Amino acid sequence: MKNTIELLNREFENEPIEKILAYFTQTYKEKIALATSFGAEDQVLTDLLLRQNPKAKIFTLDTGRLSEETYTVMDQTNKKYGIKIDVYFPNSADIEVLYQRQGINGFRESVENRKMCCHVRKIAPLQRALKGLDVWITGLRRAQSPTRETMRLVEWDKANGLIKLNLLIEWSEEDVWSAINENKLPYNALHDLGYPSIGCAPCTRAVSEGEDIRAGRWWWENPEHKECGLHLKGG
């Protein structure tokens, strides 16, 4: 698989995103899906994917602690494209155990607690969502954070046993917003309030001018810890 990943990265280096997406959707058909959290990058990818295939598989993870603005843009997106994006929820029994162990906001007490919360609310549902897939499309960009600087267009996700396709890996924030504005795409209203990166409501805040775009995620932690576990290098 390592050789295949290297070949794919070389083959599609500097190729238009539409060509890359067409290859993967035509090759993997029903075995490829986009994971969206309804952030700016994911809205761009949703539009690109549905233009090529109006019946493409798109899913999201509802952690149970999302903001109202996220649900609003989910509804707007479903209505714009005439679809119902698949939603995966945490297991209710796991949430009950999590609460007994750390209370309602125990994730702020330690990195270990926060990672446990992310595992129950995000990683376990993601594993169910990815079951049976060969390719997972993400909205990761290299410029988003120190933990993503070495990520590539095509990667092998060892933990989930599938290819991860980071179509926007080379894009800048300006590229993303140009696509949103040019195509009049719905987007999360929190972006206009200084939220460049949006996750669960209690773990996301606005950032100040000049701050890193991921500074508002788990702001009480060091930058090198700021991943929920969905996108750790090497799976």
C-alpha positions, -999 to 999 in steps of 0.1 A, spaced: 0 0 0 29 24 7 40 22 -29 4 28 -41 2 59 -19 35 72 -33 24 66 -68 -9 84 -63 8 114 -47 32 117 -76 5 112 -103 -18 139 -89 9 164 -78 -2 199 -92 -33 184 -109 -67 203 -107 -88 192 -78 -117 183 -101 -95 158 -120 -83 142 -87 -118 140 -74 -131 125 -106 -105 98 -106 -112 87 -70 -150 88 -73 -150 69 -106 -125 43 -92 -140 37 -58 -177 45 -66 -198 37 -35 -167 30 -14 -157 66 -11 -173 92 12 -168 128 25 -168 134 62 -181 169 69 -183 190 100 -199 219 80 -168 241 83 -158 263 53 -135 236 38 -162 209 40 -187 232 23 -164 236 -6 -158 199 -9 -196 191 -6 -203 214 -35 -175 199 -56 -185 163 -48 -222 168 -55 -215 185 -88 -198 153 -99 -222 129 -83 -255 142 -68 -258 108 -49 -224 109 -34 -220 96 2 -215 124 27 -217 119 65 -212 140 96 -207 132 133 -232 147 157 -213 147 190 -243 160 210 -225 192 218 -226 211 185 -236 247 182 -270 259 169 -251 276 140 -238 242 129 -272 226 128 -284 256 108 -258 252 81 -265 215 80 -302 222 73 -292 248 47 -269 224 29 -295 196 29 -321 219 14 -297 235 -12 -287 201 -27 -320 182 -20 -302 156 2 -300 143 37 -265 140 49 -259 108 69 -256 115 107 -237 93 131 -242 98 168 -223 85 199 -235 54 216 -258 66 244 -244 40 269 -209 53 263 -220 89 269 -236 78 302 -203 61 313 -183 92 302 -205 114 323 -201 92 354 -163 93 350 -157 130 344 -190 149 347 -204 172 321 -172 193 315 -145 171 328 -127 173 294 -112 206 306 -94 190 335 -67 171 315 -57 161 280 -65 125 289 -101 134 298 -105 155 267 -92 127 245 -116 103 262 -145 126 254 -133 130 218 -131 92 215 -166 86 227 -182 115 208 -161 114 176 -138 85 170 -161 57 179 -189 71 156 -163 77 129 -152 41 130 -188 31 123 -192 56 95 -160 44 78 -169 8 79 -170 -7 44 -153 23 28 -120 24 9 -115 62 7 -123 89 32 -123 125 19 -113 152 44 -111 190 44 -77 191 60 -53 218 50 -15 219 57 -17 255 69 -43 248 96 -20 237 124 14 224 134 0 189 136 -9 190 99 22 205 83 35 172 70 2 157 58 -1 149 21 -28 148 -6 -31 110 -3 -24 91 29 -29 57 43 -50 57 75 -36 27 93 -60 29 122 -91 27 100 -75 7 72 -84 30 43 -71 58 21 -75 93 33 -78 119 6 -70 154 17 -81 173 -14 -75 208 0 -42 201 15 -24 228 -4 -52 254 -3 -49 286 17 -77 301 37 -82 327 10 -86 299 -16 -114 284 5 -133 316 9 -129 325 -27 -147 293 -36 -174 299 -11 -181 334 -23 -179 326 -60 -203 297 -57 -226 313 -31 -223 284 -7 -240 283 27 -215 285 55 -215 285 93 -224 319 107 -198 315 134 -171 321 108 -183 357 106 -179 360 144 -142 351 144 -144 313 145 -121 300 117 -122 264 131 -155 250 145 -160 219 166 -181 212 197 -195 243 213 -177 241 246 -144 234 230 -145 262 204 -141 299 208 -134 329 185 -98 339 179 -82 373 179 -67 390 149 -32 375 143 -39 343 163 -34 309 147 -66 297 130 -67 266 154 -61 287 185 -98 286 193 -99 248 196 -91 234 230 -75 267 238 -64 256 273 -40 230 257 -6 233 240 -7 235 202 9 201 197 -21 184 215 -48 201 194 -62 170 176 -92 150 186 -77 118 173 -95 118 139 -65 130 120 -34 120 138 -4 115 114 -3 78 104 -38 71 117 
